Amino acid sequence: ALDALAVKTFRGVSGFMPKDQAFTTFHNREAYQIEGTGTMDGVTVKLQLLNTRRNNCYFDFLAITPLSGTGAQEDAFKNFLESVKFL
C-alpha cells in the first residue's frame, strides 16, 4: 500500500514526526502525500513525499529542505510535481 511505503521511506530519519498525510490523486492515479520533520546528519529538516504507481511501477517524489528554509522550497517542489508528465 502507498501509505505503508511512505512510512518505510522515513524509517531511517531520526525523530521523524509526520505533520500532514493523506491519500490524494496525481495524474488521475491514487497517490499518498506525507509531510513532516526529522533530523538528517544532525540537521532538522522538512520532508515532503508524494508517492504513486503507474503500470506496476512505483514513483516517489521527495523534497528535503532545512527547517529554517523559506516557502520558496515548497513552491519549487509543487512546481516540480506540476511539471511531471507520464507518457
C-alpha positions as CSV (number, residue, x, y, z in Angstrom):
1,A,0.0,0.0,0.0
2,L,1.2,3.5,-0.8
3,D,0.8,4.7,2.8
4,A,2.9,1.8,4.1
5,L,5.6,2.6,1.5
6,A,5.7,6.2,2.6
7,V,6.2,5.3,6.2
8,K,9.0,3.0,5.3
9,T,10.7,5.8,3.3
10,F,11.1,7.8,6.5
11,R,12.0,4.9,8.8
12,G,15.7,5.9,8.8
13,V,15.0,9.6,9.6
14,S,15.8,10.4,13.2
15,G,12.8,11.6,15.2
16,F,10.5,11.8,12.2
17,M,7.3,13.5,13.1
18,P,4.5,13.4,10.5
19,K,2.5,16.6,10.2
20,D,0.1,16.1,7.3
21,Q,-0.7,12.9,5.5
22,A,-3.5,12.0,3.1
23,F,-4.5,9.9,0.2
24,T,-4.9,12.0,-2.9
25,T,-4.6,11.7,-6.7
26,F,-1.8,12.5,-9.0
27,H,-2.3,12.5,-12.8
28,N,-5.6,10.7,-12.2
29,R,-4.0,8.0,-10.1
30,E,-4.1,7.1,-6.5
31,A,-1.3,8.8,-4.6
32,Y,-0.3,9.4,-1.0
33,Q,1.3,12.6,0.4
34,I,3.1,12.9,3.7
35,E,4.9,15.9,5.2
36,G,6.8,16.1,8.4
37,T,10.1,16.9,10.1
38,G,13.1,15.0,11.3
39,T,16.8,15.1,11.7
40,M,19.3,14.1,9.0
41,D,23.1,14.4,9.5
42,G,22.4,16.5,12.6
43,V,20.2,19.0,10.7
44,T,16.5,19.4,11.3
45,V,14.7,19.2,8.0
46,K,11.3,19.3,6.5
47,L,10.4,16.3,4.4
48,Q,7.7,16.2,1.7
49,L,6.8,13.0,-0.1
50,L,4.3,12.1,-2.8
51,N,4.2,8.5,-4.0
52,T,2.1,6.9,-6.7
53,R,2.1,4.0,-9.0
54,R,1.6,3.6,-12.7
55,N,1.6,0.3,-14.6
56,N,3.0,-1.7,-11.6
57,C,5.8,0.9,-11.2
58,Y,6.1,3.0,-8.0
59,F,7.2,6.6,-8.2
60,D,8.4,8.5,-5.1
61,F,8.9,12.3,-5.3
62,L,10.7,13.6,-2.3
63,A,11.8,17.1,-1.1
64,I,14.2,17.5,1.8
65,T,14.8,21.1,2.9
66,P,16.2,22.8,6.0
67,L,13.5,23.6,8.5
68,S,14.8,27.2,8.6
69,G,14.2,27.5,4.8
70,T,11.6,29.7,3.2
71,G,8.4,28.9,1.4
72,A,10.3,29.1,-1.9
73,Q,11.4,25.4,-1.4
74,E,7.8,24.3,-1.0
75,D,6.8,26.3,-4.1
76,A,9.7,24.7,-6.0
77,F,8.6,21.2,-5.0
78,K,5.0,22.0,-6.0
79,N,6.2,23.3,-9.4
80,F,8.3,20.3,-9.9
81,L,5.3,18.0,-9.3
82,E,3.2,20.0,-11.7
83,S,5.9,19.6,-14.4
84,V,5.9,15.7,-14.1
85,K,4.4,14.1,-17.2
86,F,3.7,10.4,-17.7
87,L,3.9,9.4,-21.3
